[in-house]
């Protein structure tokens, strides 16, 4: 059990662990922003296509 605790302490002291976590958090935030942007663009483009379709007489 002592070696397990020492392993945890060594992991927390290393710089690679926190750096990897920071990169993972940044990647997750980028993915969330991209998904939100794609959703917004999709909604806006659908509304515009429906508006154009109605304007040219195909809105049944």
BALOBA-1460 file (C-alpha; in Angstrom, 3 decimals):
// residues 60
<rec num="1" residu="x" x="0.000" y="0.000" z="0.000"/>
<rec num="2" residu="x" x="2.926" y="2.295" z="0.723"/>
<rec num="3" residu="x" x="4.284" y="1.921" z="-2.820"/>
<rec num="4" residu="x" x="0.852" y="2.829" z="-4.202"/>
<rec num="5" residu="x" x="0.813" y="6.026" z="-2.139"/>
<rec num="6" residu="x" x="4.360" y="6.808" z="-3.245"/>
<rec num="7" residu="x" x="3.306" y="6.286" z="-6.856"/>
<rec num="8" residu="x" x="0.438" y="8.750" z="-6.437"/>
<rec num="9" residu="x" x="2.736" y="11.323" z="-4.839"/>
<rec num="10" residu="x" x="5.306" y="10.904" z="-7.622"/>
<rec num="11" residu="x" x="2.592" y="11.267" z="-10.268"/>
<rec num="12" residu="x" x="1.348" y="14.473" z="-8.674"/>
<rec num="13" residu="x" x="4.901" y="15.859" z="-8.517"/>
<rec num="14" residu="x" x="5.578" y="15.190" z="-12.215"/>
<rec num="15" residu="x" x="4.859" y="17.955" z="-14.700"/>
<rec num="16" residu="x" x="3.584" y="15.642" z="-17.442"/>
<rec num="17" residu="x" x="0.398" y="14.631" z="-15.606"/>
<rec num="18" residu="x" x="-1.024" y="18.108" z="-15.039"/>
<rec num="19" residu="x" x="0.035" y="19.187" z="-18.533"/>
<rec num="20" residu="x" x="-1.863" y="16.285" z="-20.077"/>
<rec num="21" residu="x" x="-4.926" y="17.144" z="-17.992"/>
<rec num="22" residu="x" x="-4.735" y="20.783" z="-19.065"/>
<rec num="23" residu="x" x="-4.557" y="19.762" z="-22.723"/>
<rec num="24" residu="x" x="-7.532" y="17.429" z="-22.254"/>
<rec num="25" residu="x" x="-9.576" y="20.232" z="-20.675"/>
<rec num="26" residu="x" x="-8.666" y="22.629" z="-23.495"/>
<rec num="27" residu="x" x="-9.581" y="20.007" z="-26.087"/>
<rec num="28" residu="x" x="-12.934" y="19.395" z="-24.395"/>
<rec num="29" residu="x" x="-13.698" y="23.134" z="-24.380"/>
<rec num="30" residu="x" x="-12.759" y="23.442" z="-28.052"/>
<rec num="31" residu="x" x="-15.041" y="20.515" z="-28.914"/>
<rec num="32" residu="x" x="-17.938" y="22.077" z="-26.984"/>
<rec num="33" residu="x" x="-17.469" y="25.422" z="-28.754"/>
<rec num="34" residu="x" x="-17.275" y="23.725" z="-32.162"/>
<rec num="35" residu="x" x="-20.439" y="21.720" z="-31.516"/>
<rec num="36" residu="x" x="-22.284" y="24.840" z="-30.401"/>
<rec num="37" residu="x" x="-21.107" y="26.742" z="-33.487"/>
<rec num="38" residu="x" x="-22.120" y="23.940" z="-35.844"/>
<rec num="39" residu="x" x="-25.527" y="23.704" z="-34.175"/>
<rec num="40" residu="x" x="-26.091" y="27.435" z="-34.501"/>
<rec num="41" residu="x" x="-24.959" y="27.505" z="-38.124"/>
<rec num="42" residu="x" x="-27.188" y="24.528" z="-38.899"/>
<rec num="43" residu="x" x="-30.232" y="26.172" z="-37.336"/>
<rec num="44" residu="x" x="-29.609" y="29.474" z="-39.104"/>
<rec num="45" residu="x" x="-29.014" y="27.846" z="-42.483"/>
<rec num="46" residu="x" x="-32.168" y="25.717" z="-42.145"/>
<rec num="47" residu="x" x="-34.214" y="28.832" z="-41.453"/>
<rec num="48" residu="x" x="-32.656" y="30.618" z="-44.433"/>
<rec num="49" residu="x" x="-33.280" y="27.670" z="-46.782"/>
<rec num="50" residu="x" x="-36.909" y="27.515" z="-45.656"/>
<rec num="51" residu="x" x="-37.250" y="31.276" z="-46.234"/>
<rec num="52" residu="x" x="-35.798" y="30.992" z="-49.728"/>
<rec num="53" residu="x" x="-37.941" y="27.950" z="-50.497"/>
<rec num="54" residu="x" x="-41.062" y="29.827" z="-49.460"/>
<rec num="55" residu="x" x="-40.026" y="32.888" z="-51.486"/>
<rec num="56" residu="x" x="-39.645" y="30.872" z="-54.710"/>
<rec num="57" residu="x" x="-42.990" y="29.151" z="-54.212"/>
<rec num="58" residu="x" x="-41.956" y="25.734" z="-52.964"/>
<rec num="59" residu="x" x="-43.159" y="26.109" z="-49.399"/>
<rec num="60" residu="x" x="-45.960" y="23.587" z="-49.209"/>
